[in-house]
Amino acid sequence: MTMLPMLAEMTGSVQVGLAGLGSAIGVGLVGMKASEAIGRNPGAFGLILTISIVAMALAEGITFFALFLGH
């Protein structure tokens, strides 16, 4: 019976870790593609920056959902 709480705590930590990893990969990809797009069209800097900031915030939100639901 003492194994069950420890297993539940471990799976919650794994869930938060995987969500953080996925979020970090998503933010990295958005940043890479945003800088690539600005390099191709420097005139669209403001629009690309705005859209990429919103996309990064949405990717980071997944980590917060996992953090609140995992613990």
Predicted model as a PDB file, atoms N, CA, C, CB and O in Angstrom, pLDDT in the B-factor column:
MODEL        1                                                                  
ATOM      1  N   MET A   1       0.807  -1.198   0.000  1.00 57.00           N  
ATOM      2  CA  MET A   1       0.000   0.000   0.000  1.00 57.00           C  
ATOM      3  C   MET A   1       0.847   1.259   0.000  1.00 57.00           C  
ATOM      4  CB  MET A   1      -0.917   0.000   1.184  1.00 57.00           C  
ATOM      5  O   MET A   1       0.384   2.295  -0.475  1.00 57.00           O  
ATOM      6  N   THR A   2       2.059   1.213   0.509  1.00 73.00           N  
ATOM      7  CA  THR A   2       2.885   2.407   0.553  1.00 73.00           C  
ATOM      8  C   THR A   2       3.492   2.740  -0.810  1.00 73.00           C  
ATOM      9  CB  THR A   2       3.983   2.234   1.578  1.00 73.00           C  
ATOM     10  O   THR A   2       4.020   3.836  -0.992  1.00 73.00           O  
ATOM     11  N   MET A   3       3.426   1.824  -1.761  1.00 76.00           N  
ATOM     12  CA  MET A   3       3.985   2.044  -3.081  1.00 76.00           C  
ATOM     13  C   MET A   3       3.103   2.955  -3.927  1.00 76.00           C  
ATOM     14  CB  MET A   3       4.188   0.722  -3.784  1.00 76.00           C  
ATOM     15  O   MET A   3       3.613   3.664  -4.795  1.00 76.00           O  
ATOM     16  N   LEU A   4       1.804   2.953  -3.698  1.00 75.00           N  
ATOM     17  CA  LEU A   4       0.876   3.691  -4.546  1.00 75.00           C  
ATOM     18  C   LEU A   4       1.077   5.206  -4.499  1.00 75.00           C  
ATOM     19  CB  LEU A   4      -0.528   3.364  -4.149  1.00 75.00           C  
ATOM     20  O   LEU A   4       1.099   5.823  -5.564  1.00 75.00           O  
ATOM     21  N   PRO A   5       1.224   5.846  -3.336  1.00 76.00           N  
ATOM     22  CA  PRO A   5       1.465   7.297  -3.342  1.00 76.00           C  
ATOM     23  C   PRO A   5       2.789   7.679  -4.004  1.00 76.00           C  
ATOM     24  CB  PRO A   5       1.446   7.827  -1.922  1.00 76.00           C  
ATOM     25  O   PRO A   5       2.887   8.708  -4.673  1.00 76.00           O  
ATOM     26  N   MET A   6       3.802   6.837  -3.810  1.00 73.00           N  
ATOM     27  CA  MET A   6       5.089   7.127  -4.433  1.00 73.00           C  
ATOM     28  C   MET A   6       4.995   7.022  -5.951  1.00 73.00           C  
ATOM     29  CB  MET A   6       6.166   6.176  -3.903  1.00 73.00           C  
ATOM     30  O   MET A   6       5.586   7.833  -6.664  1.00 73.00           O  
ATOM     31  N   LEU A   7       4.265   6.042  -6.447  1.00 70.00           N  
ATOM     32  CA  LEU A   7       4.077   5.877  -7.884  1.00 70.00           C  
ATOM     33  C   LEU A   7       3.270   7.036  -8.464  1.00 70.00           C  
ATOM     34  CB  LEU A   7       3.381   4.545  -8.182  1.00 70.00           C  
ATOM     35  O   LEU A   7       3.568   7.506  -9.562  1.00 70.00           O  
ATOM     36  N   ALA A   8       2.266   7.497  -7.748  1.00 68.00           N  
ATOM     37  CA  ALA A   8       1.466   8.626  -8.207  1.00 68.00           C  
ATOM     38  C   ALA A   8       2.301   9.893  -8.271  1.00 68.00           C  
ATOM     39  CB  ALA A   8       0.263   8.835  -7.293  1.00 68.00           C  
ATOM     40  O   ALA A   8       2.160  10.681  -9.206  1.00 68.00           O  
ATOM     41  N   GLU A   9       3.162  10.096  -7.294  1.00 68.00           N  
ATOM     42  CA  GLU A   9       4.037  11.273  -7.293  1.00 68.00           C  
ATOM     43  C   GLU A   9       5.033  11.214  -8.436  1.00 68.00           C  
ATOM     44  CB  GLU A   9       4.779  11.391  -5.960  1.00 68.00           C  
ATOM     45  O   GLU A   9       5.330  12.234  -9.057  1.00 68.00           O  
ATOM     46  N   MET A  10       5.548  10.032  -8.714  1.00 71.00           N  
ATOM     47  CA  MET A  10       6.508   9.876  -9.803  1.00 71.00           C  
ATOM     48  C   MET A  10       5.867  10.151 -11.156  1.00 71.00           C  
ATOM     49  CB  MET A  10       7.103   8.474  -9.785  1.00 71.00           C  
ATOM     50  O   MET A  10       6.463  10.833 -11.991  1.00 71.00           O  
ATOM     51  N   THR A  11       4.670   9.637 -11.388  1.00 70.00           N  
ATOM     52  CA  THR A  11       4.032   9.852 -12.684  1.00 70.00           C  
ATOM     53  C   THR A  11       3.656  11.316 -12.862  1.00 70.00           C  
ATOM     54  CB  THR A  11       2.789   8.964 -12.826  1.00 70.00           C  
ATOM     55  O   THR A  11       3.689  11.812 -13.988  1.00 70.00           O  
ATOM     56  N   GLY A  12       3.303  12.021 -11.804  1.00 64.00           N  
ATOM     57  CA  GLY A  12       3.021  13.449 -11.916  1.00 64.00           C  
ATOM     58  C   GLY A  12       4.266  14.230 -12.288  1.00 64.00           C  
ATOM     59  O   GLY A  12       4.201  15.167 -13.084  1.00 64.00           O  
ATOM     60  N   SER A  13       5.401  13.849 -11.715  1.00 77.00           N  
ATOM     61  CA  SER A  13       6.654  14.526 -12.029  1.00 77.00           C  
ATOM     62  C   SER A  13       7.080  14.255 -13.468  1.00 77.00           C  
ATOM     63  CB  SER A  13       7.752  14.083 -11.065  1.00 77.00           C  
ATOM     64  O   SER A  13       7.594  15.149 -14.140  1.00 77.00           O  
ATOM     65  N   VAL A  14       6.872  13.047 -13.939  1.00 81.00           N  
ATOM     66  CA  VAL A  14       7.207  12.709 -15.323  1.00 81.00           C  
ATOM     67  C   VAL A  14       6.323  13.505 -16.276  1.00 81.00           C  
ATOM     68  CB  VAL A  14       7.046  11.187 -15.576  1.00 81.00           C  
ATOM     69  O   VAL A  14       6.793  13.981 -17.309  1.00 81.00           O  
ATOM     70  N   GLN A  15       5.079  13.648 -15.943  1.00 82.00           N  
ATOM     71  CA  GLN A  15       4.150  14.405 -16.776  1.00 82.00           C  
ATOM     72  C   GLN A  15       4.589  15.859 -16.897  1.00 82.00           C  
ATOM     73  CB  GLN A  15       2.733  14.326 -16.202  1.00 82.00           C  
ATOM     74  O   GLN A  15       4.573  16.416 -17.994  1.00 82.00           O  
ATOM     75  N   VAL A  16       4.978  16.478 -15.797  1.00 84.00           N  
ATOM     76  CA  VAL A  16       5.417  17.872 -15.812  1.00 84.00           C  
ATOM     77  C   VAL A  16       6.734  17.993 -16.565  1.00 84.00           C  
ATOM     78  CB  VAL A  16       5.565  18.417 -14.374  1.00 84.00           C  
ATOM     79  O   VAL A  16       6.932  18.962 -17.299  1.00 84.00           O  
ATOM     80  N   GLY A  17       7.620  17.049 -16.404  1.00 85.00           N  
ATOM     81  CA  GLY A  17       8.895  17.079 -17.115  1.00 85.00           C  
ATOM     82  C   GLY A  17       8.730  16.965 -18.616  1.00 85.00           C  
ATOM     83  O   GLY A  17       9.372  17.695 -19.371  1.00 85.00           O  
ATOM     84  N   LEU A  18       7.876  16.057 -19.052  1.00 88.00           N  
ATOM     85  CA  LEU A  18       7.639  15.912 -20.484  1.00 88.00           C  
ATOM     86  C   LEU A  18       6.936  17.128 -21.071  1.00 88.00           C  
ATOM     87  CB  LEU A  18       6.821  14.666 -20.754  1.00 88.00           C  
ATOM     88  O   LEU A  18       7.222  17.523 -22.201  1.00 88.00           O  
ATOM     89  N   ALA A  19       6.023  17.723 -20.319  1.00 89.00           N  
ATOM     90  CA  ALA A  19       5.357  18.935 -20.793  1.00 89.00           C  
ATOM     91  C   ALA A  19       6.344  20.088 -20.902  1.00 89.00           C  
ATOM     92  CB  ALA A  19       4.204  19.316 -19.858  1.00 89.00           C  
ATOM     93  O   ALA A  19       6.280  20.870 -21.850  1.00 89.00           O  
ATOM     94  N   GLY A  20       7.255  20.199 -19.945  1.00 90.00           N  
ATOM     95  CA  GLY A  20       8.284  21.233 -20.005  1.00 90.00           C  
ATOM     96  C   GLY A  20       9.226  21.034 -21.174  1.00 90.00           C  
ATOM     97  O   GLY A  20       9.626  21.998 -21.826  1.00 90.00           O  
ATOM     98  N   LEU A  21       9.581  19.789 -21.441  1.00 93.00           N  
ATOM     99  CA  LEU A  21      10.446  19.489 -22.573  1.00 93.00           C  
ATOM    100  C   LEU A  21       9.762  19.831 -23.895  1.00 93.00           C  
ATOM    101  CB  LEU A  21      10.849  18.016 -22.555  1.00 93.00           C  
ATOM    102  O   LEU A  21      10.368  20.438 -24.778  1.00 93.00           O  
ATOM    103  N   GLY A  22       8.501  19.439 -24.020  1.00 93.00           N  
ATOM    104  CA  GLY A  22       7.759  19.756 -25.241  1.00 93.00           C  
ATOM    105  C   GLY A  22       7.572  21.244 -25.431  1.00 93.00           C  
ATOM    106  O   GLY A  22       7.645  21.748 -26.552  1.00 93.00           O  
ATOM    107  N   SER A  23       7.333  21.944 -24.344  1.00 94.00           N  
ATOM    108  CA  SER A  23       7.172  23.385 -24.408  1.00 94.00           C  
ATOM    109  C   SER A  23       8.474  24.060 -24.830  1.00 94.00           C  
ATOM    110  CB  SER A  23       6.705  23.928 -23.059  1.00 94.00           C  
ATOM    111  O   SER A  23       8.456  24.988 -25.638  1.00 94.00           O  
ATOM    112  N   ALA A  24       9.583  23.610 -24.300  1.00 94.00           N  
ATOM    113  CA  ALA A  24      10.878  24.188 -24.657  1.00 94.00           C  
ATOM    114  C   ALA A  24      11.199  23.946 -26.128  1.00 94.00           C  
ATOM    115  CB  ALA A  24      11.985  23.604 -23.775  1.00 94.00           C  
ATOM    116  O   ALA A  24      11.732  24.828 -26.799  1.00 94.00           O  
ATOM    117  N   ILE A  25      10.881  22.772 -26.624  1.00 96.00           N  
ATOM    118  CA  ILE A  25      11.095  22.484 -28.042  1.00 96.00           C  
ATOM    119  C   ILE A  25      10.199  23.368 -28.903  1.00 96.00           C  
ATOM    120  CB  ILE A  25      10.826  20.996 -28.342  1.00 96.00           C  
ATOM    121  O   ILE A  25      10.635  23.877 -29.936  1.00 96.00           O  
ATOM    122  N   GLY A  26       8.956  23.549 -28.484  1.00 94.00           N  
ATOM    123  CA  GLY A  26       8.033  24.398 -29.235  1.00 94.00           C  
ATOM    124  C   GLY A  26       8.480  25.851 -29.277  1.00 94.00           C  
ATOM    125  O   GLY A  26       8.415  26.488 -30.328  1.00 94.00           O  
ATOM    126  N   VAL A  27       8.935  26.386 -28.142  1.00 95.00           N  
ATOM    127  CA  VAL A  27       9.416  27.774 -28.102  1.00 95.00           C  
ATOM    128  C   VAL A  27      10.665  27.916 -28.972  1.00 95.00           C  
ATOM    129  CB  VAL A  27       9.721  28.212 -26.638  1.00 95.00           C  
ATOM    130  O   VAL A  27      10.831  28.923 -29.661  1.00 95.00           O  
ATOM    131  N   GLY A  28      11.528  26.930 -28.943  1.00 96.00           N  
ATOM    132  CA  GLY A  28      12.730  26.966 -29.774  1.00 96.00           C  
ATOM    133  C   GLY A  28      12.410  26.959 -31.257  1.00 96.00           C  
ATOM    134  O   GLY A  28      13.022  27.689 -32.036  1.00 96.00           O  
ATOM    135  N   LEU A  29      11.453  26.135 -31.645  1.00 96.00           N  
ATOM    136  CA  LEU A  29      11.056  26.094 -33.054  1.00 96.00           C  
ATOM    137  C   LEU A  29      10.412  27.395 -33.499  1.00 96.00           C  
ATOM    138  CB  LEU A  29      10.102  24.941 -33.298  1.00 96.00           C  
ATOM    139  O   LEU A  29      10.672  27.869 -34.605  1.00 96.00           O  
ATOM    140  N   VAL A  30       9.573  27.978 -32.651  1.00 96.00           N  
ATOM    141  CA  VAL A  30       8.940  29.257 -32.994  1.00 96.00           C  
ATOM    142  C   VAL A  30       9.996  30.336 -33.145  1.00 96.00           C  
ATOM    143  CB  VAL A  30       7.906  29.666 -31.923  1.00 96.00           C  
ATOM    144  O   VAL A  30       9.944  31.123 -34.090  1.00 96.00           O  
ATOM    145  N   GLY A  31      10.955  30.386 -32.226  1.00 96.00           N  
ATOM    146  CA  GLY A  31      12.020  31.375 -32.320  1.00 96.00           C  
ATOM    147  C   GLY A  31      12.882  31.189 -33.552  1.00 96.00           C  
ATOM    148  O   GLY A  31      13.283  32.164 -34.187  1.00 96.00           O  
ATOM    149  N   MET A  32      13.170  29.944 -33.892  1.00 97.00           N  
ATOM    150  CA  MET A  32      13.981  29.662 -35.069  1.00 97.00           C  
ATOM    151  C   MET A  32      13.275  30.109 -36.342  1.00 97.00           C  
ATOM    152  CB  MET A  32      14.308  28.173 -35.145  1.00 97.00           C  
ATOM    153  O   MET A  32      13.874  30.750 -37.205  1.00 97.00           O  
ATOM    154  N   LYS A  33      12.010  29.767 -36.447  1.00 96.00           N  
ATOM    155  CA  LYS A  33      11.271  30.121 -37.653  1.00 96.00           C  
ATOM    156  C   LYS A  33      10.991  31.620 -37.729  1.00 96.00           C  
ATOM    157  CB  LYS A  33       9.965  29.348 -37.709  1.00 96.00           C  
ATOM    158  O   LYS A  33      10.931  32.186 -38.820  1.00 96.00           O  
ATOM    159  N   ALA A  34      10.819  32.271 -36.562  1.00 97.00           N  
ATOM    160  CA  ALA A  34      10.596  33.718 -36.570  1.00 97.00           C  
ATOM    161  C   ALA A  34      11.850  34.448 -37.036  1.00 97.00           C  
ATOM    162  CB  ALA A  34      10.182  34.212 -35.170  1.00 97.00           C  
ATOM    163  O   ALA A  34      11.764  35.376 -37.840  1.00 97.00           O  
ATOM    164  N   SER A  35      13.004  34.041 -36.542  1.00 96.00           N  
ATOM    165  CA  SER A  35      14.238  34.698 -36.980  1.00 96.00           C  
ATOM    166  C   SER A  35      14.526  34.406 -38.448  1.00 96.00           C  
ATOM    167  CB  SER A  35      15.419  34.247 -36.114  1.00 96.00           C  
ATOM    168  O   SER A  35      15.075  35.252 -39.154  1.00 96.00           O  
ATOM    169  N   GLU A  36      14.163  33.229 -38.903  1.00 97.00           N  
ATOM    170  CA  GLU A  36      14.312  32.888 -40.311  1.00 97.00           C  
ATOM    171  C   GLU A  36      13.390  33.755 -41.175  1.00 97.00           C  
ATOM    172  CB  GLU A  36      14.012  31.394 -40.535  1.00 97.00           C  
ATOM    173  O   GLU A  36      13.789  34.220 -42.242  1.00 97.00           O  
ATOM    174  N   ALA A  37      12.173  33.965 -40.714  1.00 97.00           N  
ATOM    175  CA  ALA A  37      11.223  34.782 -41.472  1.00 97.00           C  
ATOM    176  C   ALA A  37      11.641  36.252 -41.493  1.00 97.00           C  
ATOM    177  CB  ALA A  37       9.820  34.648 -40.878  1.00 97.00           C  
ATOM    178  O   ALA A  37      11.471  36.926 -42.509  1.00 97.00           O  
ATOM    179  N   ILE A  38      12.183  36.751 -40.389  1.00 96.00           N  
ATOM    180  CA  ILE A  38      12.653  38.139 -40.356  1.00 96.00           C  
ATOM    181  C   ILE A  38      13.869  38.302 -41.265  1.00 96.00           C  
ATOM    182  CB  ILE A  38      13.000  38.567 -38.906  1.00 96.00           C  
ATOM    183  O   ILE A  38      14.038  39.347 -41.894  1.00 96.00           O  
ATOM    184  N   GLY A  39      14.702  37.291 -41.337  1.00 96.00           N  
ATOM    185  CA  GLY A  39      15.842  37.339 -42.252  1.00 96.00           C  
ATOM    186  C   GLY A  39      15.412  37.400 -43.704  1.00 96.00           C  
ATOM    187  O   GLY A  39      16.075  38.037 -44.522  1.00 96.00           O  
ATOM    188  N   ARG A  40      14.312  36.747 -44.032  1.00 97.00           N  
ATOM    189  CA  ARG A  40      13.816  36.766 -45.412  1.00 97.00           C  
ATOM    190  C   ARG A  40      13.064  38.037 -45.745  1.00 97.00           C  
ATOM    191  CB  ARG A  40      12.923  35.582 -45.657  1.00 97.00           C  
ATOM    192  O   ARG A  40      13.132  38.524 -46.874  1.00 97.00           O  
ATOM    193  N   ASN A  41      12.335  38.587 -44.755  1.00 96.00           N  
ATOM    194  CA  ASN A  41      11.524  39.786 -44.983  1.00 96.00           C  
ATOM    195  C   ASN A  41      11.667  40.720 -43.774  1.00 96.00           C  
ATOM    196  CB  ASN A  41      10.017  39.409 -45.226  1.00 96.00           C  
ATOM    197  O   ASN A  41      10.830  40.691 -42.871  1.00 96.00           O  
ATOM    198  N   PRO A  42      12.708  41.538 -43.751  1.00 95.00           N  
ATOM    199  CA  PRO A  42      12.927  42.407 -42.590  1.00 95.00           C  
ATOM    200  C   PRO A  42      11.827  43.457 -42.393  1.00 95.00           C  
ATOM    201  CB  PRO A  42      14.258  43.101 -42.728  1.00 95.00           C  
ATOM    202  O   PRO A  42      11.673  43.981 -41.290  1.00 95.00           O  
ATOM    203  N   GLY A  43      11.088  43.762 -43.408  1.00 96.00           N  
ATOM    204  CA  GLY A  43      10.025  44.759 -43.292  1.00 96.00           C  
ATOM    205  C   GLY A  43       8.853  44.294 -42.448  1.00 96.00           C  
ATOM    206  O   GLY A  43       8.092  45.118 -41.941  1.00 96.00           O  
ATOM    207  N   ALA A  44       8.696  42.993 -42.289  1.00 96.00           N  
ATOM    208  CA  ALA A  44       7.576  42.440 -41.520  1.00 96.00           C  
ATOM    209  C   ALA A  44       7.989  42.123 -40.090  1.00 96.00           C  
ATOM    210  CB  ALA A  44       7.036  41.178 -42.196  1.00 96.00           C  
ATOM    211  O   ALA A  44       7.401  41.251 -39.449  1.00 96.00           O  
ATOM    212  N   PHE A  45       8.999  42.829 -39.588  1.00 96.00           N  
ATOM    213  CA  PHE A  45       9.549  42.537 -38.268  1.00 96.00           C  
ATOM    214  C   PHE A  45       8.496  42.630 -37.166  1.00 96.00           C  
ATOM    215  CB  PHE A  45      10.690  43.484 -37.965  1.00 96.00           C  
ATOM    216  O   PHE A  45       8.401  41.730 -36.331  1.00 96.00           O  
ATOM    217  N   GLY A  46       7.706  43.701 -37.148  1.00 95.00           N  
ATOM    218  CA  GLY A  46       6.730  43.920 -36.079  1.00 95.00           C  
ATOM    219  C   GLY A  46       5.651  42.857 -36.039  1.00 95.00           C  
ATOM    220  O   GLY A  46       5.307  42.350 -34.972  1.00 95.00           O  
ATOM    221  N   LEU A  47       5.117  42.520 -37.208  1.00 96.00           N  
ATOM    222  CA  LEU A  47       4.049  41.513 -37.278  1.00 96.00           C  
ATOM    223  C   LEU A  47       4.569  40.127 -36.888  1.00 96.00           C  
ATOM    224  CB  LEU A  47       3.447  41.469 -38.696  1.00 96.00           C  
ATOM    225  O   LEU A  47       3.906  39.388 -36.161  1.00 96.00           O  
ATOM    226  N   ILE A  48       5.752  39.788 -37.376  1.00 96.00           N  
ATOM    227  CA  ILE A  48       6.328  38.482 -37.051  1.00 96.00           C  
ATOM    228  C   ILE A  48       6.637  38.390 -35.562  1.00 96.00           C  
ATOM    229  CB  ILE A  48       7.605  38.231 -37.876  1.00 96.00           C  
ATOM    230  O   ILE A  48       6.408  37.353 -34.939  1.00 96.00           O  
ATOM    231  N   LEU A  49       7.156  39.472 -34.993  1.00 96.00           N  
ATOM    232  CA  LEU A  49       7.471  39.480 -33.564  1.00 96.00           C  
ATOM    233  C   LEU A  49       6.216  39.296 -32.720  1.00 96.00           C  
ATOM    234  CB  LEU A  49       8.170  40.785 -33.180  1.00 96.00           C  
ATOM    235  O   LEU A  49       6.217  38.535 -31.752  1.00 96.00           O  
ATOM    236  N   THR A  50       5.149  39.994 -33.090  1.00 97.00           N  
ATOM    237  CA  THR A  50       3.898  39.885 -32.342  1.00 97.00           C  
ATOM    238  C   THR A  50       3.332  38.470 -32.392  1.00 97.00           C  
ATOM    239  CB  THR A  50       2.874  40.873 -32.884  1.00 97.00           C  
ATOM    240  O   THR A  50       2.946  37.906 -31.368  1.00 97.00           O  
ATOM    241  N   ILE A  51       3.289  37.918 -33.574  1.00 96.00           N  
ATOM    242  CA  ILE A  51       2.734  36.565 -33.735  1.00 96.00           C  
ATOM    243  C   ILE A  51       3.601  35.531 -33.014  1.00 96.00           C  
ATOM    244  CB  ILE A  51       2.617  36.204 -35.234  1.00 96.00           C  
ATOM    245  O   ILE A  51       3.078  34.598 -32.403  1.00 96.00           O  
ATOM    246  N   SER A  52       4.915  35.695 -33.084  1.00 96.00           N  
ATOM    247  CA  SER A  52       5.784  34.713 -32.428  1.00 96.00           C  
ATOM    248  C   SER A  52       5.699  34.804 -30.907  1.00 96.00           C  
ATOM    249  CB  SER A  52       7.229  34.908 -32.875  1.00 96.00           C  
ATOM    250  O   SER A  52       5.807  33.785 -30.226  1.00 96.00           O  
ATOM    251  N   ILE A  53       5.509  36.005 -30.363  1.00 96.00           N  
ATOM    252  CA  ILE A  53       5.356  36.132 -28.911  1.00 96.00           C  
ATOM    253  C   ILE A  53       4.073  35.445 -28.445  1.00 96.00           C  
ATOM    254  CB  ILE A  53       5.349  37.620 -28.493  1.00 96.00           C  
ATOM    255  O   ILE A  53       4.064  34.777 -27.411  1.00 96.00           O  
ATOM    256  N   VAL A  54       2.998  35.609 -29.201  1.00 97.00           N  
ATOM    257  CA  VAL A  54       1.737  34.942 -28.855  1.00 97.00           C  
ATOM    258  C   VAL A  54       1.898  33.423 -28.946  1.00 97.00           C  
ATOM    259  CB  VAL A  54       0.593  35.417 -29.787  1.00 97.00           C  
ATOM    260  O   VAL A  54       1.419  32.693 -28.078  1.00 97.00           O  
ATOM    261  N   ALA A  55       2.571  32.951 -29.991  1.00 95.00           N  
ATOM    262  CA  ALA A  55       2.770  31.503 -30.153  1.00 95.00           C  
ATOM    263  C   ALA A  55       3.640  30.934 -29.035  1.00 95.00           C  
ATOM    264  CB  ALA A  55       3.410  31.201 -31.517  1.00 95.00           C  
ATOM    265  O   ALA A  55       3.384  29.831 -28.550  1.00 95.00           O  
ATOM    266  N   MET A  56       4.667  31.680 -28.624  1.00 95.00           N  
ATOM    267  CA  MET A  56       5.511  31.208 -27.520  1.00 95.00           C  
ATOM    268  C   MET A  56       4.739  31.171 -26.204  1.00 95.00           C  
ATOM    269  CB  MET A  56       6.747  32.104 -27.375  1.00 95.00           C  
ATOM    270  O   MET A  56       4.938  30.265 -25.394  1.00 95.00           O  
ATOM    271  N   ALA A  57       3.867  32.144 -25.987  1.00 95.00           N  
ATOM    272  CA  ALA A  57       3.063  32.154 -24.763  1.00 95.00           C  
ATOM    273  C   ALA A  57       2.105  30.965 -24.736  1.00 95.00           C  
ATOM    274  CB  ALA A  57       2.276  33.475 -24.645  1.00 95.00           C  
ATOM    275  O   ALA A  57       1.898  30.360 -23.685  1.00 95.00           O  
ATOM    276  N   LEU A  58       1.526  30.631 -25.877  1.00 94.00           N  
ATOM    277  CA  LEU A  58       0.633  29.472 -25.939  1.00 94.00           C  
ATOM    278  C   LEU A  58       1.404  28.174 -25.694  1.00 94.00           C  
ATOM    279  CB  LEU A  58      -0.078  29.415 -27.303  1.00 94.00           C  
ATOM    280  O   LEU A  58       0.895  27.268 -25.033  1.00 94.00           O  
ATOM    281  N   ALA A  59       2.611  28.079 -26.214  1.00 92.00           N  
ATOM    282  CA  ALA A  59       3.424  26.874 -25.981  1.00 92.00           C  
ATOM    283  C   ALA A  59       3.815  26.759 -24.512  1.00 92.00           C  
ATOM    284  CB  ALA A  59       4.690  26.894 -26.863  1.00 92.00           C  
ATOM    285  O   ALA A  59       3.840  25.657 -23.965  1.00 92.00           O  
ATOM    286  N   GLU A  60       4.119  27.884 -23.867  1.00 92.00           N  
ATOM    287  CA  GLU A  60       4.464  27.860 -22.446  1.00 92.00           C  
ATOM    288  C   GLU A  60       3.253  27.528 -21.580  1.00 92.00           C  
ATOM    289  CB  GLU A  60       5.051  29.203 -22.024  1.00 92.00           C  
ATOM    290  O   GLU A  60       3.410  26.967 -20.495  1.00 92.00           O  
ATOM    291  N   GLY A  61       2.061  27.862 -22.035  1.00 91.00           N  
ATOM    292  CA  GLY A  61       0.850  27.587 -21.272  1.00 91.00           C  
ATOM    293  C   GLY A  61       0.636  26.103 -21.028  1.00 91.00           C  
ATOM    294  O   GLY A  61       0.031  25.717 -20.028  1.00 91.00           O  
ATOM    295  N   ILE A  62       1.120  25.282 -21.924  1.00 89.00           N  
ATOM    296  CA  ILE A  62       0.975  23.833 -21.771  1.00 89.00           C  
ATOM    297  C   ILE A  62       1.713  23.356 -20.515  1.00 89.00           C  
ATOM    298  CB  ILE A  62       1.511  23.096 -23.027  1.00 89.00           C  
ATOM    299  O   ILE A  62       1.243  22.461 -19.812  1.00 89.00           O  
ATOM    300  N   THR A  63       2.861  23.957 -20.243  1.00 88.00           N  
ATOM    301  CA  THR A  63       3.618  23.581 -19.054  1.00 88.00           C  
ATOM    302  C   THR A  63       2.847  23.922 -17.789  1.00 88.00           C  
ATOM    303  CB  THR A  63       4.977  24.276 -19.043  1.00 88.00           C  
ATOM    304  O   THR A  63       2.850  23.150 -16.830  1.00 88.00           O  
ATOM    305  N   PHE A  64       2.190  25.069 -17.782  1.00 88.00           N  
ATOM    306  CA  PHE A  64       1.429  25.465 -16.601  1.00 88.00           C  
ATOM    307  C   PHE A  64       0.224  24.549 -16.386  1.00 88.00           C  
ATOM    308  CB  PHE A  64       0.969  26.919 -16.731  1.00 88.00           C  
ATOM    309  O   PHE A  64      -0.116  24.227 -15.247  1.00 88.00           O  
ATOM    310  N   PHE A  65      -0.420  24.130 -17.474  1.00 89.00           N  
ATOM    311  CA  PHE A  65      -1.523  23.176 -17.339  1.00 89.00           C  
ATOM    312  C   PHE A  65      -1.009  21.875 -16.727  1.00 89.00           C  
ATOM    313  CB  PHE A  65      -2.189  22.903 -18.716  1.00 89.00           C  
ATOM    314  O   PHE A  65      -1.638  21.333 -15.818  1.00 89.00           O  
ATOM    315  N   ALA A  66       0.097  21.380 -17.200  1.00 85.00           N  
ATOM    316  CA  ALA A  66       0.650  20.130 -16.666  1.00 85.00           C  
ATOM    317  C   ALA A  66       1.091  20.298 -15.225  1.00 85.00           C  
ATOM    318  CB  ALA A  66       1.827  19.656 -17.517  1.00 85.00           C  
ATOM    319  O   ALA A  66       0.932  19.383 -14.417  1.00 85.00           O  
ATOM    320  N   LEU A  67       1.644  21.455 -14.892  1.00 84.00           N  
ATOM    321  CA  LEU A  67       2.087  21.698 -13.527  1.00 84.00           C  
ATOM    322  C   LEU A  67       0.904  21.729 -12.548  1.00 84.00           C  
ATOM    323  CB  LEU A  67       2.864  23.014 -13.457  1.00 84.00           C  
ATOM    324  O   LEU A  67       0.981  21.148 -11.465  1.00 84.00           O  
ATOM    325  N   PHE A  68      -0.170  22.394 -12.921  1.00 87.00           N  
ATOM    326  CA  PHE A  68      -1.326  22.491 -12.045  1.00 87.00           C  
ATOM    327  C   PHE A  68      -2.105  21.179 -11.972  1.00 87.00           C  
ATOM    328  CB  PHE A  68      -2.237  23.604 -12.514  1.00 87.00           C  
ATOM    329  O   PHE A  68      -2.617  20.822 -10.910  1.00 87.00           O  
ATOM    330  N   LEU A  69      -2.197  20.466 -13.080  1.00 82.00           N  
ATOM    331  CA  LEU A  69      -2.953  19.220 -13.077  1.00 82.00           C  
ATOM    332  C   LEU A  69      -2.123  18.034 -12.579  1.00 82.00           C  
ATOM    333  CB  LEU A  69      -3.470  18.932 -14.470  1.00 82.00           C  
ATOM    334  O   LEU A  69      -2.685  17.029 -12.144  1.00 82.00           O  
ATOM    335  N   GLY A  70      -0.808  18.140 -12.638  1.00 71.00           N  
ATOM    336  CA  GLY A  70       0.049  17.025 -12.230  1.00 71.00           C  
ATOM    337  C   GLY A  70       0.288  16.956 -10.746  1.00 71.00           C  
ATOM    338  O   GLY A  70       0.627  15.893 -10.226  1.00 71.00           O  
ATOM    339  N   HIS A  71       0.119  18.071 -10.044  1.00 63.00           N  
ATOM    340  CA  HIS A  71       0.423  18.061  -8.603  1.00 63.00           C  
ATOM    341  C   HIS A  71      -0.760  18.476  -7.785  1.00 63.00           C  
ATOM    342  CB  HIS A  71       1.589  18.970  -8.293  1.00 63.00           C  
ATOM    343  O   HIS A  71      -0.676  18.522  -6.558  1.00 63.00           O  
TER     344      HIS A  71                                                      
ENDMDL                                                                          
END                                                                             
